[in-house]
Amino acid sequence: MTARRKLNSAAVHGAFVIAGLIALATRSWLAFVVSAVLMLATAAYDGAIRLTARRREKRP
């Protein structure tokens, strides 16, 4: 497993745990789904979850 996959996995698991805590506090599946989607979308947008590999520039 590559480092990128491990970091992505940690971010996804963290989002699900936090969404689960929110759902427990509100006792709502809708709160779980909405909070999980929002956290995953913002993590993908800000780069915490890397959807594609970054290309390295060749050294001269």
N, C-alpha and C positions, 0 to 999 in steps of 0.2 A: 504494500500500500504506500503510495507516494505521500509526501508531506502535504501537498495540496489537498488530497482526499481526506487526510486526517484532520486538517484544519476545517475543511468544509463540514465534515462529520461532527466535529465538536460544536460548530456554530449551529447546525441543525438540531442537534440534541439539546443544546442550551435553549434554543427558541422553543422547543417542545416542552421542556421542563417548566420554563417560565409561563408559557401559555397554559400548561396544566395547573399551575398554582393559581393563575388568574381564574381559570374555569372552576377550580375548587372553591375559591373565595366567592364567586358569583353564582355557583351551581348552575352553570349554563354551558351547553355544548357550543352554542353560537359564539359565546365569548372566547372559547378555546379556538375555534376555527378562525375567527376574525383576528385575534391577537397573534396566532401562529402565522397567518398569511402576511399580516403587516410586518412582523419581525423578520420573516424570511425575505420579503420583498425589499425592506430597507437594508438588510445585510447584503443582499445581492447588489443593490444599487451603490452602496458605499464601498464595496470591494472586500468585505469580510468573507463573503462566499464568492470564490472565483469560479465562474462558469467555464471559462476557457483558459488554457495555458498561455502564459505570457511568452512572447518570443524573445530570445536573447539575441543581442547584436553580436556579430562576429568580431573578434579582436583582430586588429591589424597585425 
